[in-house]
Amino acid sequence: MNLIQTDESERVVERPETLLFDNKAFREAIINAILHNLWISGNEPMISVFSDRIEILSRGTLAPAQTMEGFFLGESIPVNEKLSEIFLQLHISEKSGRGVPEIIETYGKGAFTFRENSIVVTIPLQRIKKAGNKVGKKLGIKKD
């Protein structure tokens, strides 16, 4: 889904390539949604893809011993200890708490929305301008 886009409008020697979103931040958001989901409620995490963003929703709220400050600093308090141990053994994640800071570094604290029963990470899609935007100008065609 994370296609590489190229901008040919100002090409001189090499063309710049732009991913739709940051792979590291996306991976951390997915892992966190799975690890910290309130599975006992019977609901799974939800990933929604829109034309301008991806929303990754995890059911539940902050862990009981977690503070908002600790959350943003990356202080890891697993909601599902056994699942966290399995992910650790499979080298999918570690208990370093780098996931949230990685997302914040790329998208800022505003990427997180705290709802009554869920936490949502919003990853904006970084689309380049459409190829046809400057074609008319180069050909001398006037737009109405």
C-alpha positions as CSV (number, residue, x, y, z in Angstrom):
1,M,0.0,0.0,0.0
2,N,2.9,2.4,0.7
3,L,3.6,3.1,-3.0
4,I,6.6,5.3,-4.0
5,Q,5.4,8.4,-5.8
6,T,7.7,10.3,-8.2
7,D,7.5,14.0,-9.1
8,E,8.6,14.5,-12.7
9,S,7.5,18.2,-12.9
10,E,10.9,19.7,-12.0
11,R,13.2,16.8,-13.0
12,V,16.7,17.7,-13.9
13,V,19.0,14.7,-13.2
14,E,17.2,12.5,-10.7
15,R,13.6,12.3,-9.7
16,P,12.7,12.6,-6.1
17,E,10.7,9.7,-4.6
18,T,8.2,10.2,-1.8
19,L,6.5,7.4,0.2
20,L,2.9,7.9,1.2
21,F,3.7,7.5,4.8
22,D,6.7,6.7,7.2
23,N,7.1,2.9,7.4
24,K,8.7,3.0,10.9
25,A,6.0,5.1,12.5
26,F,3.3,3.0,10.8
27,R,4.9,-0.3,12.0
28,E,5.1,1.0,15.6
29,A,1.5,2.2,15.5
30,I,0.3,-1.2,14.3
31,I,2.4,-3.1,16.9
32,N,1.2,-0.8,19.7
33,A,-2.4,-1.2,18.6
34,I,-2.1,-5.0,18.8
35,L,-0.1,-5.1,22.1
36,H,-2.1,-2.6,24.0
37,N,-5.6,-3.5,22.7
38,L,-8.2,-4.4,25.3
39,W,-8.8,-7.9,23.9
40,I,-11.0,-9.0,26.8
41,S,-13.7,-6.6,25.4
42,G,-14.0,-8.9,22.4
43,N,-13.0,-6.1,19.9
44,E,-9.9,-6.1,17.8
45,P,-7.9,-3.1,16.7
46,M,-9.2,-1.3,13.6
47,I,-7.3,0.1,10.6
48,S,-9.1,2.5,8.4
49,V,-7.6,3.9,5.2
50,F,-8.9,7.2,3.8
51,S,-7.8,9.2,0.8
52,D,-5.7,11.5,3.0
53,R,-4.9,9.4,6.1
54,I,-4.7,6.1,7.9
55,E,-6.3,5.7,11.3
56,I,-5.2,2.9,13.6
57,L,-7.6,2.4,16.5
58,S,-6.8,0.4,19.6
59,R,-9.6,-0.5,22.0
60,G,-9.2,0.6,25.6
61,T,-7.4,3.5,27.2
62,L,-4.1,4.0,28.9
63,A,-2.9,1.2,31.2
64,P,-4.0,1.8,34.8
65,A,-0.5,2.7,36.0
66,Q,0.3,4.9,33.0
67,T,0.2,8.7,32.9
68,M,-0.2,10.9,29.8
69,E,3.3,12.3,30.3
70,G,4.7,8.7,30.6
71,F,2.8,7.7,27.5
72,F,4.3,10.4,25.4
73,L,7.8,9.8,26.8
74,G,7.6,6.1,25.8
75,E,7.4,4.6,29.3
76,S,6.2,1.1,28.4
77,I,3.5,-0.4,30.5
78,P,2.1,-3.4,28.6
79,V,-1.7,-3.9,28.7
80,N,-1.3,-7.6,27.7
81,E,1.8,-8.9,29.4
82,K,1.7,-12.4,27.9
83,L,1.2,-11.0,24.3
84,S,4.1,-8.6,24.9
85,E,6.3,-11.5,26.0
86,I,5.4,-13.4,22.8
87,F,6.2,-10.4,20.6
88,L,9.5,-10.0,22.4
89,Q,10.5,-13.6,21.8
90,L,9.5,-13.4,18.1
91,H,11.6,-10.2,17.8
92,I,8.6,-8.2,16.6
93,S,9.0,-5.7,19.4
94,E,11.0,-5.0,22.5
95,K,10.2,-3.3,25.8
96,S,12.2,-0.2,25.0
97,G,9.1,2.0,24.7
98,R,10.4,3.6,21.5
99,G,7.1,3.2,19.6
100,V,5.3,6.4,20.7
101,P,8.4,8.6,20.6
102,E,9.0,7.3,17.0
103,I,5.5,8.3,16.0
104,I,5.8,11.7,17.7
105,E,9.1,12.4,16.1
106,T,7.5,11.9,12.6
107,Y,4.0,13.2,13.1
108,G,3.9,15.0,16.4
109,K,1.7,14.5,19.5
110,G,-1.3,15.5,17.4
111,A,-1.2,12.1,15.7
112,F,-2.8,10.7,18.9
113,T,-6.5,11.1,19.8
114,F,-7.7,9.8,23.1
115,R,-11.4,8.8,23.1
116,E,-13.5,7.4,26.0
117,N,-12.8,3.7,25.0
118,S,-10.0,3.9,22.4
119,I,-6.8,5.5,21.3
120,V,-6.4,6.4,17.6
121,V,-3.2,7.1,15.8
122,T,-3.7,9.2,12.6
123,I,-1.0,8.9,9.9
124,P,-1.4,11.5,7.2
125,L,-0.7,10.4,3.6
126,Q,1.9,12.6,2.0
127,R,0.7,12.9,-1.6
128,I,2.7,14.8,-4.2
129,K,1.0,17.1,-6.6
130,K,-0.8,15.5,-9.5
131,A,1.3,15.2,-12.7
132,G,-1.1,17.3,-14.7
133,N,-0.9,20.4,-12.6
134,K,1.9,22.1,-14.5
135,V,1.5,20.5,-17.9
136,G,-0.7,23.3,-19.3
137,K,1.7,26.0,-18.2
138,K,4.6,24.4,-20.0
139,L,2.7,24.0,-23.2
140,G,1.4,27.6,-23.1
141,I,-2.2,26.6,-22.5
142,K,-4.3,29.0,-20.5
143,K,-6.7,27.6,-18.0
144,D,-10.1,29.3,-17.5
